[in-house]
């Protein structure tokens, strides 16, 4: 059997890397004979991932306006209201791989959270037209994200794997009979032991991750984050490890965190982790922290799965659902609006510190179940084949 993982953005987003790493490892642990290939929008970034058999260039192709393809595309759109020709030309790098693969795993867990995606729908139609198996792997989708076109696309799939219970319930309520509840495979991802920086406090370092996406959605959140860091410095003895997890140009955690570092380094208790580590290396460092505060979902998954009490900034359906599955409620998850309120942000931090041992115990009880749920994705996949 040959499986293609597709709609992968690239591993400069360490969360995307974690999804691919864990999917490959989970599948090959149970079925080592399977060939697993990857189509990537940034193939050069993915050489850090072991056990992928072949990495293909899945980047979009330019359809030049005055080329033959461009003219045909424009005419079809103008006179027939049909953009399928354009979409097929643009995504030819992935489409050409359809005949040689048996199963297609759409691994962009957030892809259905960003409005209409006609290129995704067209790709899915072509996969199913070719008689191949199509699976949405580890997805999160909010009710507000669902349109008739999106629901029709999801129903066309052989299997939709929801990575948390909120998405599962939403999709079931919307009439999907092909949805199964699992968990994000990144909960099972291994970690690499890393040497600690000299200014790291063993057992008393808190990780802090902040996203430019959060800042852009709520400009006041940066000021509140500054207030929180100052509160940590004033009321605890902890060292703060600023932790990037996405380093894509234009969406680079490191650039934002470097500003935090420059403003607080005089304290002697703030350090900035490097921006060139891979997902298992970041997880190795996060696992040595006492607490974690993060905006990037897979950075928080690295913390949760290492039994680190965690505060989530700027929730989405995925972060709410993951917290609910871990704690039975949306514990220590703040909305995009709440994180600009310094009082609420500091209160949530203080709550996390005061409940440290209870949170660790709850995670110790729930994480084994979450990991088993992640493994179920492979069982459901092979029930189809």
N, C-alpha and C positions, 0 to 999 in steps of 0.2 A: 504494500500500500504506500502511496505517495501523498503526503499532506502538504498543502501550501498555507502558510500563515501570511495573510495579506492585510493591507491598510495599516501597516506599521509605520509610524512617523519617523523612527530612528532612535538610536540609543543615547543621544545627547539629552533626551528626556529619560532620566534614569527609571522613571515609573514605567515607561514603554519597554525599556530594557528588562525590567523585572517581570513584566507580563510574558515576554518572549522566553526569557530564561526559564521561568517556572513552567510554562506550557511545555516546552521541549523536555525538560527534566521529568515532569509528571508523566508525559506520554511514554517516553523511552524507558522509564523505570518499569512500566507494566508491559510495554511492547517494544523491546529493543530492536526488533527487526524493521520497524517502520522507518521510512525515509521522510524526514521533515525538512522542508525548504522554506525560505523566507523571502518575500518580496518587500523591499524597503524603500521609503522615500529618501533615506540617507544611508545607503549601503556601507559607505566607508566607516560610519560610526558603529557598525554592528559586528566588527571583527572581534570585539571583546567578548562576544557570546559564544561559548563552546557548544559542541554537539549539534549545531545546525549543519545539515549536509551541504546545502548550497544557498548562498545569499544572492538574490537577483536584484537588479536595478529596477525598482518599481516606480520611479519618478514619472511625473506627468510630462508629456511631450508638448512642445509648443506647436500650435496650429497657426501658422502665419496667415494673416488676413488675405494676402494676394497670391497665396499658393493655390494649387488646384484643390487641395483638401479644405483650405480656408474658404474659398469661393463656394464650393459645394455645401459646406456647413452653413454659411450665411444664407444661401438660397433656401435650404431646407428649413432653417429657423424662421425666415421671413415669410415664406409662402405656405409652408406646411405646419408651422409651429412645432417642429420636430428637431430636438437637439441631440438625438441619439447618435447620429453620424459623428457629430463633433465630439461627444463624450467617448465614443469608441476610438477615435483617432488619438484623443488626448491621453487615454489610459491604455494604449496599445501594449505598453511594457508588461502589464499584468494580464491583459486579455490573451496575449499570445501564449501564456503559460497554462491556460485552461485545459487544452487537450492532454497534457502530459501529467496531470494530477487527478487524484481520485476524490479527495476530500479538501474542502476549503474552510479554513478557520478565519473568520473576520475578527481581528483581535483588537481593533480600536474600541475599547470599552466605553469611551465617551463620545464616539462618533455620532451617536443619535441624539446628542444633547445640544446640537448647534444648528437648529433650523433645518430646512429642507436640504437634502443631499441627493439630488438627482443622479449624480455620478455613481453613488453607492447603489442606488436602486437599479441602474442600468447594468452595473457589474454583476449584481446578484441575479438579474434576469438571465444574463448570458451564462452564468455558472449553472443555473437550473435548466436552461434550455439545452445545455450540453449533457444533461443527465448526471451531474455530479452532486455530491452531498455538500450542503452548505450549512455552516454552524456559526452563530454569533457567540463568541467566546468571552465569558466574563463581563457582561454588559451592565451598565447602569443607565436608566432612562426615567426621567420624571414625567408625571402626567401632563405637565405643561409642554413637554417636548413632542408629544404624540399628535400627529396629523393623520388624516385618512390614508394619505400616500405612504406614510411611514408604517402605519399599522399593516397595510397591505403587504409591504415589503417584508416585515417581520413574520407575517403569517405564511409567506412563501418559503421560508426557510425550513430545513429539516429539524432544526433544533435551535432554541434560544436559551442560553445559559445565563441566568441572572446571578450576579455576584453578591447580592444582599437581598433581604426579605422585602424591603419597600418596593424595589423594582419588580420583584416577583409578583407581589400582590397587585401592583398597578397593571402589569401586563395580563394577569389572569382576569382582572376586572374588565379589561378592554377586549376580552374574548379570545386571547391566545391559548390554544390547547397544546402548543409545542414548546412550552417554556418549563424549565427545570431550575430549581434553586440549588446553587452551589456556593462557593466562596472564591474570593480572588486568589489565584494561584500563588501570588507573591507572598502570602502568609507562609508558604512552604519553602521559600527561597533560602538557600544557605547563605552564610555570612563568611567573610574573610577577616581573620584576625589582623588588626592593624596596629602599628606602633603609635603610641599616643604622643602628642606634642608635649613639650616640656612644661607648658603652662596649664596642662589639663589637670584638674583635681580628680583623682580616682575616687569614685563613689559620690562625687558632689559636683558634677557638671550637668548642666541642663542644655539640651539642644534647642535651637531656635531657627526655624525655617520660615521665610517670607517670600511671597510670590509677587512679581510685577503685575500679574493678572489681577490679584486682589487689590493692589494699590490703584490700578487703573479703574477698577469697578467702584472703589470707594476711596477717594483721595484722602479722606481724613483718617483712614486706617493706619497710615504710616506714623502720624503723630501719636495715636493711641499705642502703637507698638513701641515707640520711643518711651512713652510713659511707663509701659509695662517693664521694659528693660531697666529703666531707672529704679522702679519699685523692687525688682529682683536684686539689684545691686545694693539698695538701701536696707532691705529687710532680711536678706539671707547672706550666707557666706559662699554661695554657689558661684562657679565659673560658668559663663555663657558661651557655648560653642555655636557660632553662626554656621548653619548647615545648608549649603545649596543642594538642589536635587534635580533641577532642570537648568541646562546651560546653553540653550539655543539662542543665537543672536536675535535680539528683539524680544525675547522672553526668558531672560537670564537672571536666575535668582542671585547669582554671585554679584552682579552689578549693584543690585539693591542692598545686599548684605554688606558689601564693601563700604557703602555709605554709613551703615550702622556701625561698622567696625571703626571707621575713622573718627566717628563722633564719640565713641565710648572707650577707645583703646587706652585713654589716659587712666582709666580705672584700674588697669592691670588685671582685670578679671574677665575680659572678653577676648575670644580668639576666633579667627576666621578659618574654617576648614577649606582645603584646596578645592579647585573646581575641575580637577582632572581625574577624580576617582570614579570607578564604575559602581554599579548598583550594589554588588555584594560587599564592596569596600566601604561604601557609605553605611550599609547595614552593620558592618563590623564595628564601626565607630558609634553609631546610634545605640547599639546593644550595650555599650559601656556607659551610657548616660544614666542619670538618676531620673530625670523627667525629659519630656519632649513637648515642644510647641511647634505646630506645623500647619502650613497652608497646602502643601502638596500631598495628595492622598497617599501615594506610595512611600513617601517619607514617614507618614504616620503609621502605615502598615508595617514598615520596618521596625518602628518602635513598639507598636502593639504586640507584634509577634515575638518580640524580645522581652515581653513582660514589663515594658516601660510605661508608667502612667503618662497619658498624652492629652493635650489640649488641642483641639482642631479649630483652625481659623477659616471663616468664610465657607460655610458648609454648602454642599450640594446634596442631591439625593443619595449619591454614593457614600459620602461621609456620614450622613444621617443613618442610612441603612446599615453600614458597617458597625457604627457605634451601638445601634439597637440590637444587632445580632451578638455583639460582645457583652453588653451590659444589661440588656433588657429594656433600655431606654436610650434616648439620644444624649448620652452622658458626655458633658464637657465638649460640646460641639456648638460653636457660636456662628450665627448667621453673618452674611456679608455686611449687614447693617449694624449688628451688635459690635463688631470688632472696631468700629470707630468710636465707641463709647469706652473711654479709659476706665471708668468705674466698673463697668461690667467685665471688661477684660481682666482687670486686676482681681476682681472678686472670683472669677473663674480660676485664675491661677492659684489664689489662696485656697480655694476649695480643693483643687488637685493636690496641693501640698498637705493639707489637713487630712485628706483621705488616702494618703500614699499607700499604706499597707493594705487597705481594703481594695484599692484598685489593682494592686499587684496580685492579690489573692483571686479576685474575679477574673483577671486575665489568665492566671494559671489554670483556672477551671474551664474557661471557655475556649482558649486557643487550641487545645487538642481537638475539640469538636470542629472548630473552623477549619483546621488543616484536613481533617477527614472529609469535610464537605468539599474542599477544594479538589481532593482526589476523586470525588464522585464525577467530576467533569469528564474524566477519562473513561469511566465506566459508561456514562451516557453516550459518549462519542462512539465507543465500539459496539454499543447495542445497535447502532444504526448500520454498521458495516458487516 
